[in-house]
Amino acid sequence: MTAVGEDLLAVHPGAIAEAALHQILDLANDAGSEDIRGVASMALASIDMHRHSRRGASRGWLWLGKVTSFAFPRCFTAQWGEPAKNHLCFTVELTEASKKAIGRSVEIQLPDADAEKLARQILRLVEWRKAGGPR
């Protein structure tokens, strides 16, 4: 067996699938195919969700909340002298979390690229439901 084949056998199948989905997503970004980007990003989100759900019996990482503000822009820089990075922000009041966290407000800060990706996914889901998808 070749060294590449031995390397593949040593890697968990989920990691191979995730790496393949990242490559598909990169190719779809270059080719401009919105449908392929949507499917690949949803599959990656599903893998990530399953990874987090297997961490143990404690589900303390799962927080639910309601948005309590409009979206607003902010710029952040990691170090002095670096160019500022644009973010889209909004506040959320936690509705389901640990006892100490319920009722607290947190600010969600998304880089512009992530906010744009999230907005496209939300629009696709809304259109899918309007077209008769499951409720």
N, C-alpha and C positions, 0 to 999 in steps of 0.2 A: 504494500500500500504506500502511496506517496505521502510526503510530509503534509501536504494540504489535506488529504483524506484523513490522516490521523488527527490533525487539528480540528477538523469538523466533528469527528467522533467525540472529542473531548469537550465540546461546547454543548450546552443545554439546547434542545430544539427550540425553545422559546426565544433564546437569544439569536438563533439563526433566523427565525421568522421576523423578529424585530429588526435585525440588520437588513434583511431583504426588503421589508416595508420602508425603511429609511431610504434605501437605494431607489425604490419605486417612486417614493415621494420626491426625491431629488430629480429623477428623470422627468416626472410629471411637471415639476416646476420649470424645468428647462423647455419642455415641449408645450407647456401652457394648457394642459388638459385639466379642466376644472373637475370633471367627474372622477378621474383617477385620483386627483389630489384629495377629494372629499372622502373617497373610499379608504385610501391609505391612511389618512389622518384619523378617521373614525376607528380603523383597525388598531392603530397605535394607541389611541385613547382606551380602547377596550383591553388591550394587553396591560396597559398601565393600571387600569382599574382592577383587573384581576390580580395583578402583582400586589397591590395595596390590600386587597381583601383577604389575602392569605397570610398576613403578618401575625395572626394569632386571634385569640378570642376577643381581645379588647378592640373595640371599634371606636376608641377615643379620637382617632384621626378624622372621623367623619363629622364635619360640621355643616349645618344647613343654615341658611339665612335669607333675609329679604333685603332687596336693594332699597336704600333710604335716601339716595341722592341722584341727581343727574350726573352724567359723565362729564369730567372736566380734565383739561390737559395739565401736565406737569413735566418738568425737565429735571433729570437727575444726572449727576456725574459721580463716578466711583472714586476718582482721585482728583486733586487739585490740578488744573491745567488740561485735563482731558476734555474733549468735546462733550457737551450735554447730550443725553439720550432722551428722546421724547417718550412719554408714557401717557396712557389714558387711565384715569382713576375714577373710582366711585366708592361710596361707602355702603357697607352692609351691616345690618343688625343681626347677630347670631340668634337663631330661633331654636336650633337643636344642637347641643354640644355638651360639654361637661357643665356641672352646676355653676362653677365659677365663671364660665364663658357666656352662658345664656344671657341675653340682653345687652351684651357689649357691642359696641360699634367698631368695626375695623375698616381700614381703607385698603381696597384692592388696587394694585398698581400693575398695569399690563404694558409691556413695551408695545409700541404702535403696531409692529408686525404681528404679535400675538393677538392684539385686540382686533386687527383686521381679519385674521384667521377665525377667531371666535365668532365675529359678526357674520362671516360667510356661512359658518356651520349653523348658526342660529337661523339665518334666513332659509337655508336648505331644509331644516327641520320644519319650520313654519309652512313653507310651500308644500312639503311632503304631507303634512297633516291636512292642509286645505284640500289637497288632491285626494284625500280619502284614506290616508295612512291610519294606523291604529291610534286610538285616543288614550 
